[in-house]
Amino acid sequence: MNAFAAMLGRELRLALRGGGDVLTLVLFFVIVGAIVPFAVGPDKALLERIAPGIVWIAAFLAMLLGLDRLFRPDYEDGTLTLLRHADLPLSAAIAAKVIAHWLVSAVPLILASPVLTVLLAMEGDAFWRTVLSLLLGTPALAAFGAIGAAVTVSIRRGGLIAPILIAPLSIPVLIFGVGAITATQSSAALLFLAALSLMAAALAPFAAALAISSAED
Amino acid sequence: MTDRQVFPPLALRAEGLACGRGGMALSRDLTFSVEPGQCMLLRGPNGTGKTTLLLTLAGIVSPLEGSFALQGSDDDSPMLHYCGHRNAVKPRLSVRENLEFWRSMNGPTGIAADAALAEVGLGKLRDLDAGYLSAGQTRRLALARLLVSLRPLWLLDEPTAALDAAGHELVSKLIDRHLGVGGLAIAATHDPITLPGPGRLHTLLLGAEA
């Protein structure tokens, strides 16, 4: 447990001392949401209908942006090789990394999502549903993202391939994520979203560990 | 040797081992054994498979043929330290934070992080961002990792790379002490490593048949 905490602490320290990294994702998230109303034109009814989708697309893209730094730096400097001989199993180390990744890339988005709900002229009630749906859905995006990042870690420029691998896995998250914001089917979609996140979080560390172990052979 | 034995009597034995990468065999039919308190030096020109042999023994690359085993161990806990070309040192973390991290990951079974840093000559730099270390200092930090967690088998790939003359002596001293407590070491190096006492150092020459 001590080693798990050490891994988590190291990841958080590295991310926060990286300075601009976290802020970049948040700005990207807000900017994507902010430019859409200009692109679709002054149609408030249309905007209201597509707003949940825009929030989720912005969150999905922002999380893809931070994905490449999940394993690549550790692969390049030999950390992943050494982690295979650590007392902490590789899958547990990866679980800590995924949790840290979610904390530094998804939580800031969730905190910034109220800004987006204002920009997209969503009504007051939708604001809470947006926060809740991002809170329940982003762990699945982080976990699926970890699998994609691990599979492509040994490929140079693999950061461009990972999103292609992850996209099909992420589609259910987007569908239910948007559903959770839309008032009519909110609670069922939230349950589905939670189930997806739990399943992905349970599966991802093992899948990613396997991918990393075979990457160097 | 007055040091006590801290490791169970382990021996590394390889039988007809062939290693290679990307489908190309680099070394064939290697049979050797390393006993407690012994160090095996891997020598040979560049590209003859020294690193590949170490990676194979570390379990990172699978052997093409043959087998090897660390005999005398009955538990599954990690038994080896691998110290490769890449130092796994993170900029943005201080020297001490880097070492403390590995101490937690590998188990705090060795000496304290500060003592290890003093040992490798980085005691005064412990609060410095590790990104500012020179190549030799980064190497010293990587070597300090061997000290904070006790593991019987050391696999060292060019441990003296980028080190100065004092650094070469340091590597010899660390290996000497590790062997003194019953450890095993395999080191690939082009630099001379001398250890006091007979029968503790033997050499495996790779690429001789070519």
Interface residues (C-beta under 8 A of the other chain):
Chain A: N2 A3 A5 A6 M7 R10 R13 L14 R17 G18 P73 D74 E76 D77 G78 T79 T81 L82 L83 R84 H85 A86 D87 L88 A93 E216 D217
Chain B: L55 A58 G59 I60 V61 S62 S77 P78 L80 H81 Y82 G84 H85 R86 N87 A88 V89 K90 R92 L93 E97 E100 F101 W102 S104 M105 N106 G107 S149
